[in-house]
């Protein structure tokens, strides 16, 4: 009762949402009609983390690929996917998973060894509508938010010049939404 009356005085943009950040219900991935994954359901609230654990071949990567819209054409996905309360169609390959991204286990295979890290960070930021200088500034902010103290030097480096831990932090910075506020 008190929460209801308080929430009525908060501007609509500041009200708390009752929706989880991510809702997956009855996810099914099929290949030629045969279920490879069946009945996967989970929710992730804002600020929570979720780890998919299982033996090799148990469907962790396939689950992620289905949610990201990255299944091979021979596979199909069904079930319910909501991002911040908005339904997203799993079966529509043109639908990109706004707000979802993957951070791969091996940062060396996720980054182009022939392109400076700064350029790799700026490209998605430019695609999100930032100008060149704004993209560079945002990339530096994202690197700093990951605890990378020498962000300028990191931007000028190639992936082979950094440690695995540093590269993983670069990959996490790359995965953060371009429009997100500074962390």
PyMOL commands that set and color helices and strands:
alter all, ss='L'
color gray80, all
select helices_A, chain A and resi 2-7+12-14+60-68+107-110+117-127+132-145+151-156+159-161+164-175
alter helices_A, ss='H'
color red, helices_A
select strands_A, chain A and resi 22-31+34-44+75-83+86-88
alter strands_A, ss='S'
color yellow, strands_A
deselect
rebuild
show_as cartoon
